[in-house]
Amino acid sequence: MLFLLFSGVPNSGKTTAVRNTYDYLIRRGYVVLAPTVATVAPLDISCVVTNGTRTVIIHSGSDSPDAVDALKNLYRNYPNVDCIISSMRAPYHGARWDPRTYLLNTLQPFSVGNFCIEIPTGKINGNRGFLTKLLLWHHSTVSTIAQYTLSNPPFNL
């Protein structure tokens, strides 16, 4: 199993990265096989896409055990997928649970036989004059890294 995980603290661009990756695969001819499932947060996405040869789970919710369990259940329903693309929230101050550890224990992307790439996202702070430019640069850079990763071995999506 192949995994592409976007990791970071809250509001660091993980959901945006997952949505941009979804858009990228759709532009490459992937179609939605399983309809988008409602998740905890309104901007999150959770679906299965395919190009007829490769099948991918795309899931952006990782901010609660329920959101991670929704991904686990989606994988149970589609056990023969080639790749899982998801966000992975990093532990953060004030959290009542450790979202990273929960996701890693639930999916085990680093187990023998699996291949996992983790792309870190970062919280962007700056003065108002440059913040928009910084955010655009950050999202563009993360998307470029993800697209390059997915279009080359071992992903070849």
QUIGITA-V888986 format. One record per residue. N is the residue number from 1. SS is DSSP state (H for helix, E for strand, L for the rest). PHI is phi in degrees with one decimal (none if undefined). D_LAST is the distance of its C-alpha to the last C-alpha in Angstrom with 2 decimals. Layout:
N SS PHI D_LAST
N SS PHI D_LAST
This chain:
1 L none 13.16
2 E -102.7 10.76
3 E -128.6 12.05
4 E -123.9 11.63
5 E -117.4 15.14
6 E -99.4 16.95
7 E -114.6 20.57
8 E 164.3 23.86
9 L -75.5 27.21
10 L -56.1 27.94
11 L 62.8 27.33
12 L -107.3 25.19
13 L 103.1 22.20
14 H -64.1 19.96
15 H -63.6 19.84
16 H -60.0 19.37
17 H -63.5 16.36
18 H -64.9 14.77
19 H -64.0 15.87
20 H -63.4 14.58
21 H -68.7 11.04
22 H -58.4 11.62
23 H -58.4 13.04
24 H -61.1 10.24
25 H -66.7 7.82
26 H -62.3 11.06
27 H -62.9 11.76
28 L -86.2 8.68
29 L 103.0 10.25
30 L -71.9 9.37
31 E -125.1 12.82
32 E -76.5 14.69
33 E -89.8 15.64
34 E -112.9 17.95
35 L -55.5 19.90
36 L -59.4 19.91
37 L -100.1 22.40
38 L -64.7 25.14
39 L -120.0 25.09
40 L -64.0 27.78
41 L -96.6 27.19
42 L -65.3 27.04
43 L -89.1 24.14
44 L -69.0 21.84
45 L -128.5 18.99
46 E -150.7 18.09
47 E -158.8 16.09
48 E -118.9 13.67
49 E -122.7 11.09
50 E -146.8 9.69
51 L -113.0 8.83
52 L 94.1 11.33
53 L -113.8 9.41
54 L -115.3 7.09
55 E -124.6 9.00
56 E -134.2 8.93
57 E -92.3 12.25
58 E -121.0 12.90
59 E -147.4 16.41
60 L -101.2 18.39
61 L -77.8 21.82
62 L -147.2 23.16
63 L -91.5 26.71
64 L -151.9 28.59
65 H -57.4 28.69
66 H -62.2 28.35
67 H -66.8 25.05
68 H -67.9 23.64
69 H -64.0 25.24
70 H -62.6 23.56
71 H -66.0 20.13
72 H -59.4 21.65
73 H -68.1 22.99
74 H -62.8 19.77
75 H -65.2 18.27
76 H -61.1 21.53
77 H -76.1 21.08
78 L -131.9 17.54
79 L -71.4 17.81
80 L -99.9 15.30
81 L -68.1 12.12
82 L -86.6 9.35
83 E -152.7 9.02
84 E -118.3 11.61
85 E -114.6 11.58
86 E -151.8 15.28
87 E -88.2 18.21
88 E -146.4 20.84
89 E -71.4 24.27
90 L -78.1 26.40
91 L -59.2 29.99
92 L -143.9 32.32
93 L -59.5 36.07
94 L 92.9 37.64
95 L -72.0 34.92
96 L -91.6 36.44
97 L -151.8 33.52
98 L -106.9 30.85
99 H -63.1 27.49
100 H -64.7 25.49
101 H -62.4 27.41
102 H -62.2 27.20
103 H -65.3 23.40
104 H -63.3 23.14
105 H -70.5 25.82
106 H -75.0 24.34
107 H -95.7 20.73
108 L 51.1 21.47
109 L -67.8 18.11
110 L -99.6 20.01
111 L -69.3 21.53
112 L -56.7 21.65
113 L 96.3 18.66
114 L -100.0 16.27
115 E -129.4 14.31
116 E -129.6 14.53
117 E -113.2 14.12
118 E -113.1 16.61
119 E -106.5 16.86
120 E -76.6 20.47
121 L -110.5 21.69
122 L -131.6 25.32
123 L -77.1 28.13
124 L -100.5 29.34
125 L -123.1 33.08
126 L -177.1 35.12
127 L -73.8 37.95
128 H -58.4 37.60
129 H -67.3 37.63
130 H -112.4 34.45
131 H -59.7 32.60
132 H -60.9 30.72
133 H -64.2 29.67
134 H -63.5 28.66
135 H -63.6 26.52
136 H -62.0 24.76
137 H -61.5 24.20
138 H -60.7 22.93
139 H -62.8 20.41
140 H -65.1 19.24
141 H -66.1 18.97
142 H -62.3 17.05
143 H -63.3 14.53
144 H -62.8 14.30
145 H -62.4 13.82
146 H -63.7 11.02
147 H -64.7 9.13
148 H -63.6 10.03
149 H -60.7 9.08
150 H -71.7 5.45
151 L -89.6 5.34
152 L -124.3 7.54
153 L -60.5 8.72
154 L -88.8 8.86
155 L -70.6 5.49
156 L 49.4 3.79
157 L -89.5 0.00
